[in-house]
Amino acid sequence: MAAVASSTDLKGRWGSYNMVLNPVISKLGGKLVVLASASPRRREILTNVGLRFEVVPSWFKETLDKSLFKAPYEYAVETAKQKALEVARRMQFKHLKTPDIVIGADTVVTVDGCILEKPVDKQDAYRMLSRLSGKEHSVYTGVVIIHCNSESGEEVEYDIVDFYEETKVRFAELSEEMLWEYIHSGEPMDKAGGYGIQALGGMLVEYVHGDFLNVVGFPLNHFCKTLGEIYNPPSKNEVKRVKYDSIPSVETFESPGDLENGLLACEGEREAEEPDQKEAGPADSIKDGGKSENESRSSASPQWGSVAPTGAQGQTGWKPVFPHRIANLLDGFKASKVLFAASKLKVFDLLSHPEGLRAAEVAEKIPASVVGTERLLDAAVSLGLLEKSRQGDSVVFKNTEEASRYLVSTSEYSLHGYIMHCNDHVWPLFGHLEHAIREGTSQNERAFGKKSDRLFEDTYYDTKEKTLRFMNAMHSIAKVTAGDVATAFDLSHFKTACDLGGCTGAMAYEFAKLNPGLSVTVFDLPAVIEMSNHFHPHNQDTNQVQFAAGDFFKDDLPKADLYILARILHDLPEEKIHILLSKLSKMCTPGCGLLVAEIFLDEERKVPCRALLQALGMCEGSQRSAPDYSQLLKTYGFTEVHVKHTGNFLDAILCVKQ
């Protein structure tokens, strides 16, 4: 593993940075320079190069809607700007002094297009670090420098210079032992992405391309160059400045006590500390997306709770912080229904038009009322699903890149089928959730007027049309998850595989494509196999994949080296799980594998919440954690367990028969 940085290297860096800053520092003499951050790492970096400044932590609530930003660095720059603006404004009116310069910064971490937050517990830290293992990821820091210009008796004007820095970091392939040793050290728990490169986390890093200090939390080299351009500009036009006649309105905490008492708890995958008190490791990251889930909600921005500071209710003038988390939950069902309705009306298909469409044009094609269509489109824009722009005298709507990839019904990785399944079958069930909780049973009869024991057959296999609709739903979710499941483990030693309940073959085709030496048989009910030809990929050699009809509870299974159970076990009652796993155990010889793909519960039943929400459907099966599945499979002779948290809809576990 490559060394990250020695103490000698760092001392040399400080010396070179001092050489760059020295001419600039003399021009800052007598000026009030403010760092709008309480991060000890940023403070240390700037102190070590001789910059003299005050620290005034920002009270800005980091609630920007991340779905509105096309790239992570744009979010980082805007967050840094809002932090610095809040401090500049507050110092003028509350501290009764105007700073000359305010510096704001925000750092985010992304991998495979996903944004990692601080882990909420050890299992979450394991998931994050497993995702980083053997991969290159990006660390972005946005930096803003605000110059406050004022004449006696005149309103303050603000010049803003901003920039961002990207550093590529690659983790080595991490063994289970190393992962857990690092997790048990406690260091990952307060750091975005689950590691701090400046401390023990450095042992996980194989290489760094770019500014090392950017990963720590502040891109000093770029900062030095920018200061040089500001104070020794070759041309005024080369310096990007945005002038504000007055400070834009920003949302802040009600009082310093809000900050100091750490009253805020972040929604989703992380538990936040007080704003901007977090250590800059990789710090201040955005999710998902998750959408942390987080991984991710669609906007992926933190939502702050409303717990009062100790003793605050007894203080004069105290009032509660607005409960953003609860407010988002109150509106959550509306957001889901916007997605469902827009998908059912094929809005995203219509907006594949390269020039975009006006609301009236969409309304005509749906068809629907113009006023209703416009409100639906505006709501979709607010959720980050669509873009809205002006073309001449008209306002037009277009798909976002994400909508084009996942919401257009004809796209390769479309989730349209699964979204329609959620709208037509899951949504009605959850409309009777109170009854489900009281009775502890599925609400199929109330929702659909059908007995539970016949629902599956009547709903999905009653007619060819229903079968095709259900298969389309399963196909869409399988297409999105198959790649991560197929690459979760090294399967090169397996020559034949059988995907039990493999439906359309989406998972099998991906396994075959990514494992050229693997032959895969899809085994499913005759009604499903009959319709599977509708889903054959057009751009792939399908000779590695075969289809066989049968019932895996009653009929003999195809012989294979590896059996795949994707989204099967969570739906089955204990007696059926016993029948299926007993049959597999008898068929498998030593060395045969069983790969299970499911939503894994966290051991403490906290995250991912998707599994907990799924459990409320009150199906006959149960949601399980990775250790639960491991123990279950070991009971049937499948040991040598390997677990992979993919960050996708499905995680994976591979067990080998001994």
Buried (B, 14 or more C-beta within 10 A) or exposed (E): EEEBBEEEEBEEBBEEBBEBBEEBBEEBEEBBBBBBBBBEBBBBBBEBBEBEBEBBBBBBBBBBBBBBBEEBBBBBBBBBBBBBBBBBBBBBEEEEEBBBBBBBBBBBBBBEEBBBBBBBBBBBBBBBBBBBBEEBBBBBBBBBBBBBEEEEEEEBBBBBBBBBBBBEBBBBEBEEEBBBEBBEEEBBBBBBBBBBBBBBBBBBBBBBEBBBBBBBBBBBBBBBEBBBBBEEEEEEEEEEEEEBEEBEEBEBBBBEBBBEBBBBBBBBBBBBBBBBBBBBBBBBBBBBBBBBBBBBBBBBBBBBBBBBBEEBEEEEEBEEBBBBBEEBEEEEEEBBEBBBBBBEBBBBBBBBBEEBBBBEBBBBBBEBEBEEBBEBBBBBBBBBBBBBEEEEEEBBBBBBEBBBBBBBBEBEEBBBBBBBBBBBBBBBBBBBEEBBEEEEBBBBEBBBEBEBEEBBEBBBBEEEEBBBBBBBBBBBBBBBBBBBBBBBBEBEEBEBBBBBBBBBBBBBBBBBBBBEEBBBBBBBBEBBBBBBEEBEBEEEEBEBBBBBBBEBEEEEBBEBBBBBBBBBBBBBEEEBBBBBBEBBBEBBEEEBBBBBBBBBBBEEEEBBBBBBEBBEBBBBBBBBBBBBBBEBBBEBBBEEBBBBBBBBBBBBBBBBBE
